[in-house]
Amino acid sequence: MPDNEGRGTVKATVIAGIFAVIAAIIGGIFLILNTLCQQGTFSFCAASTNKTIDPIVGVWNGTAKSSVSGTIPVTFTVAKSCTIGSTCGSFNLPSIPCSGTFRIVSVVGNTFHFLAENKQGACSAGTAIEDSLTLLPDGTLQYVARGDFGETRGILKRLGP
């Protein structure tokens, strides 16, 4: 008489294993898509938000504390015609020196996540993990950059439109 009970247990184990593999693959796909969306790779990611960058348009200036360079001057210029996913302006940290352009890749609340591009000077070698500008209740802009270079954080004031 064959042992059908043992075969049923094996089938259930195999089916559970297949579902676990499928769930892991789907989770991996969502992780990859989320990462690519944060980098601005797909235009549909930016289109999924109705946020505007209007609140941070203008020239912003201030100082930031860098874990590597101490206190440094920082300037951001945010273009009026910017849309999420496109190049939005420029940044300059002259004492490092470090400059380039940036692209807003997502907006969460009052925080504008960006990707630094066309980097020149000392920052061209660094890899950022997180770059953001957050509009604070007092009308200032908090700048945060984290990466293999450490952390840079500061408060910027609007100089003009």
Secondary structure as UniProt FT lines:
FT   HELIX           4..38
FT   TURN            39..40
FT   HELIX           43..47
FT   HELIX           54..56
FT   STRAND          58..66
FT   TURN            67..69
FT   STRAND          70..78
FT   TURN            80..81
FT   TURN            84..85
FT   STRAND          87..93
FT   TURN            94..97
FT   STRAND          98..108
FT   TURN            109..110
FT   STRAND          111..121
FT   HELIX           122..125
FT   STRAND          128..135
FT   TURN            137..138
FT   STRAND          141..147
FT   TURN            148..149
FT   STRAND          150..160
//
